[in-house]
Amino acid sequence: MQRIGAMEGLTVLDLTRVLAGPFSTMMLADMGANVIKIEQAGKGADERQNPPFQNGESAYYMNLNRNKKGITLNLKSAQGKGIFKELVKQADVVVENFRPGVMAKLGLGYDVLKEINPRIVYAAVSGFGQSGPYSQRPGYDIISQAMSGLMSTTGWPGGQPTRSGTAIGDVLGGLSLTIGILAALYNRNITNEGQMVDVALVDSAVASLEIINMIYFVEGRLPQRIGNRYEAVYPYDSFQAQDDRVVIACGNDKLWKLLCQAMDRDELLEHPDYQCNRDRVRNHDKVKQIVEEWTMNKTVDQVVVELLAAGIPTAPIYNIAQVSQDPHIAGSREMFVETDHPRAGRIKLTGSHIKLSKTKASIRTPAPGLGEHNQEVLGLMLGLDKKQIDILQQQGVI
């Protein structure tokens, strides 16, 4: 039997908005889960208002909410709460990214929901997590990048702390939430009990800093902004060529030897300042000058062709237009997928980066209109007929 995805059969109630939460549930939906996005009646999720827009529809929303079904529900009303609890009885996962305590105040916190469905996996992503003195602080991506230390080490020497070009804190939080959900589901298969998954954007960004943290704890040195250079190995940096900059990544002594041979500089191999990786890291400024004496006489394409032929990791620095036209990334790896939206028309979305050999993740349906699947979801899951659903809509419950 052909399954639509690895997570087919899993029902997810998605209360999230903006990025971290929707990114997590998008991954589950791409992998076949039945993700039901529950939006505020009459208003919808915040990301519906985020640019860019195509034919009046938010591409931000369309990208993050493809493959999901959409319903509206007023969780502040008694009827809305009742409907949600009935949906929880049939669900596997609830995902939310409200400030900690909001769901409990609504009477819909994990302590309540686990009594309704002991197998429910309750996943929450927030700025600072469910516990600790900062738990009630509002959290956004830039907050996580600032307080994790990420911004302090991003940028050029002497420059200002710099936010990553993408909302990497939100993306890391979404990835972490998905991993936590899958771990909780695996454990549920053994124990028959769900649990709560608590992910903080700040924690996720802190975890990503790997060597940055270790430098401080081991050496007592405060890591600084070092541009494109890497603290642990060298040459592992961007270098000036004739027409642009090019990346060269010599991650070990063997690759350094190959680079010296490619540059026709075999005499460097026995030089005490460059012989071992730790020597090159210590003398990175001298190494960069040596490498750029070679790269500045060639174009980026020439450097890439010659070094790849020599077995040395190297790459051009793409802009997004170049990424979208690359035959490997955009072509073979299908990282950009064209799809149709009933109002926006033909649009290209970012494809799934997780490749499964038997249950391929894919974009099957467009992001839902506000309340588009009220009839379908409430009819199939709760047995409500059209008249009952129309009354709920008139009452502002959905």
VENDAZI-V642396 format. One record per residue. N is the residue number from 1. OMEGA is omega in whole degrees, 0 to 359 (NA if undefined). Layout:
[[N | OMEGA] [N | OMEGA]]
This chain:
[[1 | 180] [2 | 178] [3 | 181] [4 | 179] [5 | 184] [6 | 183] [7 | 178] [8 | 182] [9 | 179] [10 | 178] [11 | 184] [12 | 173] [13 | 189] [14 | 179] [15 | 190] [16 | 176] [17 | 180] [18 | 191] [19 | 189] [20 | 180] [21 | 178] [22 | 178] [23 | 179] [24 | 182] [25 | 173] [26 | 179] [27 | 179] [28 | 179] [29 | 178] [30 | 181] [31 | 169] [32 | 180] [33 | 175] [34 | 183] [35 | 180] [36 | 180] [37 | 182] [38 | 184] [39 | 179] [40 | 181] [41 | 177] [42 | 185] [43 | 182] [44 | 183] [45 | 183] [46 | 187] [47 | 174] [48 | 182] [49 | 185] [50 | 176] [51 | 5] [52 | 181] [53 | 173] [54 | 184] [55 | 177] [56 | 181] [57 | 181] [58 | 175] [59 | 174] [60 | 179] [61 | 184] [62 | 182] [63 | 186] [64 | 188] [65 | 175] [66 | 177] [67 | 180] [68 | 169] [69 | 185] [70 | 173] [71 | 176] [72 | 183] [73 | 176] [74 | 184] [75 | 177] [76 | 180] [77 | 180] [78 | 179] [79 | 179] [80 | 177] [81 | 181] [82 | 179] [83 | 180] [84 | 180] [85 | 177] [86 | 177] [87 | 180] [88 | 180] [89 | 184] [90 | 184] [91 | 175] [92 | 186] [93 | 168] [94 | 180] [95 | 178] [96 | 176] [97 | 172] [98 | 172] [99 | 181] [100 | 179] [101 | 182] [102 | 181] [103 | 178] [104 | 178] [105 | 177] [106 | 184] [107 | 184] [108 | 179] [109 | 183] [110 | 181] [111 | 178] [112 | 186] [113 | 180] [114 | 175] [115 | 177] [116 | 181] [117 | 182] [118 | 182] [119 | 185] [120 | 171] [121 | 184] [122 | 185] [123 | 182] [124 | 175] [125 | 182] [126 | 183] [127 | 188] [128 | 178] [129 | 186] [130 | 182] [131 | 178] [132 | 185] [133 | 181] [134 | 189] [135 | 182] [136 | 176] [137 | 173] [138 | 182] [139 | 173] [140 | 182] [141 | 185] [142 | 175] [143 | 180] [144 | 179] [145 | 181] [146 | 189] [147 | 177] [148 | 187] [149 | 183] [150 | 182] [151 | 182] [152 | 182] [153 | 180] [154 | 181] [155 | 184] [156 | 179] [157 | 181] [158 | 180] [159 | 181] [160 | 171] [161 | 191] [162 | 174] [163 | 174] [164 | 183] [165 | 175] [166 | 179] [167 | 189] [168 | 177] [169 | 177] [170 | 181] [171 | 177] [172 | 177] [173 | 178] [174 | 177] [175 | 181] [176 | 179] [177 | 179] [178 | 178] [179 | 178] [180 | 178] [181 | 181] [182 | 177] [183 | 180] [184 | 178] [185 | 177] [186 | 179] [187 | 179] [188 | 178] [189 | 181] [190 | 187] [191 | 185] [192 | 179] [193 | 174] [194 | 176] [195 | 179] [196 | 175] [197 | 184] [198 | 181] [199 | 176] [200 | 177] [201 | 181] [202 | 179] [203 | 183] [204 | 178] [205 | 176] [206 | 181] [207 | 183] [208 | 188] [209 | 176] [210 | 187] [211 | 179] [212 | 178] [213 | 184] [214 | 178] [215 | 181] [216 | 184] [217 | 184] [218 | 185] [219 | 185] [220 | 182] [221 | 179] [222 | 181] [223 | 183] [224 | 175] [225 | 186] [226 | 178] [227 | 183] [228 | 179] [229 | 177] [230 | 185] [231 | 193] [232 | 184] [233 | 177] [234 | 4] [235 | 180] [236 | 198] [237 | 169] [238 | 185] [239 | 182] [240 | 172] [241 | 182] [242 | 189] [243 | 183] [244 | 177] [245 | 183] [246 | 180] [247 | 174] [248 | 185] [249 | 176] [250 | 186] [251 | 179] [252 | 184] [253 | 179] [254 | 180] [255 | 176] [256 | 178] [257 | 179] [258 | 179] [259 | 178] [260 | 179] [261 | 179] [262 | 180] [263 | 183] [264 | 180] [265 | 182] [266 | 181] [267 | 180] [268 | 186] [269 | 181] [270 | 181] [271 | 184] [272 | 180] [273 | 187] [274 | 191] [275 | 181] [276 | 182] [277 | 182] [278 | 175] [279 | 181] [280 | 176] [281 | 180] [282 | 183] [283 | 186] [284 | 181] [285 | 178] [286 | 180] [287 | 180] [288 | 179] [289 | 180] [290 | 183] [291 | 182] [292 | 173] [293 | 178] [294 | 185] [295 | 184] [296 | 176] [297 | 181] [298 | 173] [299 | 177] [300 | 181] [301 | 179] [302 | 179] [303 | 182] [304 | 181] [305 | 183] [306 | 184] [307 | 176] [308 | 178] [309 | 179] [310 | 178] [311 | 183] [312 | 179] [313 | 180] [314 | 183] [315 | 169] [316 | 175] [317 | 186] [318 | 159] [319 | 186] [320 | 177] [321 | 179] [322 | 177] [323 | 185] [324 | 180] [325 | 183] [326 | 184] [327 | 178] [328 | 185] [329 | 182] [330 | 182] [331 | 186] [332 | 183] [333 | 174] [334 | 182] [335 | 172] [336 | 188] [337 | 176] [338 | 180] [339 | 181] [340 | 175] [341 | 186] [342 | 180] [343 | 182] [344 | 183] [345 | 181] [346 | 182] [347 | 179] [348 | 180] [349 | 176] [350 | 182] [351 | 179] [352 | 180] [353 | 179] [354 | 184] [355 | 178] [356 | 189] [357 | 184] [358 | 181] [359 | 186] [360 | 172] [361 | 185] [362 | 174] [363 | 186] [364 | 182] [365 | 180] [366 | 175] [367 | 186] [368 | 168] [369 | 183] [370 | 180] [371 | 186] [372 | 186] [373 | 177] [374 | 182] [375 | 184] [376 | 185] [377 | 182] [378 | 176] [379 | 183] [380 | 186] [381 | 185] [382 | 177] [383 | 180] [384 | 178] [385 | 185] [386 | 181] [387 | 179] [388 | 180] [389 | 178] [390 | 179] [391 | 179] [392 | 179] [393 | 179] [394 | 181] [395 | 179] [396 | 179] [397 | 178] [398 | NA]]
